[in-house]
Amino acid sequence: MINHSKVCLFAATIIFVLTGCKVTPPVKIEGLTLNQPYLIDSSKELDYPGYMAGAGNIYSCRYGIYYKRADEFTPPKEVIFSGFLSKYLPDIETHKVELFRFDVFYNKRLKQLHAASAMGGIAGMMALDAAERGFYGFMKDDLLIDSVPETYPLKTDEISVGCDDENEGEYFPSRVSGGHDVVVIWLKFTIDEKLYHYRTLYQFQPLTEKAIQKGIATAIEKSIAGIASKIKYNNTP
């Protein structure tokens, strides 16, 4: 005799895992100065797989890792970058700044793998194994800033939460507190032709889409503020 309640529960689990948080909320930041003529935007959007091939594909190392595309930002990414840079480096407008990379990833892979483990079968066993292997770690602060290549990439035998060595939304679990989602941000730019290249991790525990949106916005501002505090240059352009 068929247990309809179990069938419904299994079907609901499959739907949740396959759709997950199929569309993560857009990034909206208010209160920024929109006119930043000092910035040259030379950044390009990544050729990142679509949902069914990436963040929604349980067999992919990008499962649960969402790349925030250019059309998900209000105002545009280059305006967000220049606005926060001006906020934390007020005299930056007298310098020449060129932006080469500003990529934002929302990594909830471990959370989705834990949910997927309820599926059973080969996919469920794979998800459970990956989730148990990666669900640990700690980080003293909610934000970690790496300078490339001084402190990143790391030399470690750890399996990353994501695709190894892709320089996308992956991170090493020992650097993040267990139970947290992670916003991974890549920033590469020059000031007066001097190169600055950073990768940041921001950990948080969102319970709603609004909290996800706020967390990504906070990650961006904290990352740029932290990077700005590390930049030293002659105030005379």
C-alpha positions, 0 to 999 in steps of 0.5 A, spaced: 500 500 500 502 506 498 504 511 503 501 518 500 504 522 505 511 519 504 510 520 497 508 527 497 514 529 502 519 526 497 516 530 492 516 536 496 523 535 497 525 534 490 522 540 488 525 544 493 532 541 492 531 542 484 528 549 485 532 551 491 532 558 492 532 558 484 532 566 484 536 569 489 534 577 491 537 582 487 542 587 490 539 594 491 543 599 495 541 606 496 544 613 498 550 613 493 553 618 489 551 616 482 556 621 478 563 618 479 567 621 472 574 619 475 572 611 474 573 607 468 569 601 468 573 595 464 570 590 468 566 584 464 561 579 466 563 572 467 561 566 463 558 563 468 553 557 467 546 558 468 541 555 473 540 548 471 547 547 469 550 550 475 547 553 482 541 548 481 545 542 478 546 537 484 552 534 480 555 540 479 561 543 483 557 550 482 551 547 486 548 552 491 553 558 488 549 563 485 553 569 481 550 575 481 549 578 474 550 585 472 542 586 471 541 584 478 544 590 481 541 597 483 545 602 481 549 598 476 555 595 479 561 600 477 556 605 481 556 601 487 564 600 487 565 608 485 560 610 490 563 606 496 570 607 494 569 615 494 565 614 501 571 611 504 577 614 500 574 621 500 580 624 495 579 618 490 576 623 485 582 626 484 585 620 482 585 615 476 581 609 477 580 603 473 575 597 475 577 590 472 573 586 476 567 586 481 564 579 481 559 577 487 557 570 489 552 568 494 555 561 496 549 557 500 552 550 497 552 547 504 545 548 506 543 546 499 547 539 500 544 538 507 537 539 504 539 534 498 541 529 502 534 527 504 533 525 497 536 518 498 539 514 492 546 516 489 545 523 489 543 524 496 549 520 498 553 524 494 550 530 497 550 528 505 558 526 504 560 532 501 555 536 506 558 532 512 565 533 509 565 541 509 560 543 515 565 545 520 570 551 521 571 558 524 572 565 522 574 570 528 570 576 524 564 576 519 569 579 514 575 576 511 580 580 506 585 576 502 590 580 497 592 577 491 597 574 490 600 575 497 595 571 502 591 568 496 591 563 493 592 558 499 596 552 500 592 547 503 589 540 502 582 542 503 577 540 499 573 547 497 566 549 498 565 549 490 569 548 484 577 548 486 581 553 483 576 556 479 577 563 482 569 564 483 565 563 489 568 557 492 572 558 499 575 553 504 571 551 510 576 551 515 576 559 514 568 560 515 564 558 521 559 552 521 552 554 519 553 560 515 552 562 508 558 566 504 558 572 500 565 571 496 567 578 492 573 579 487 575 586 486 581 588 481 582 595 480 588 600 479 589 607 482 594 611 478 596 605 474 598 601 481 594 594 481 590 592 487 587 585 487 582 582 493 578 577 494 573 577 500 569 572 504 563 575 508 559 570 513 552 570 515 546 566 517 540 569 513 533 566 514 529 570 509 530 573 502 530 580 505 536 578 510 540 575 504 539 581 500 541 585 506 547 581 507 550 581 500 549 589 500 553 589 507 558 584 504 559 589 498 560 595 503 564 592 508 569 589 503 570 596 499 571 599 506 576 594 509 580 594 502 580 602 502 583 602 509 589 598 506 590 603 500 596 608 501 597 613 496 600 620 495 594 625 495 597 629 490 595 625 483 
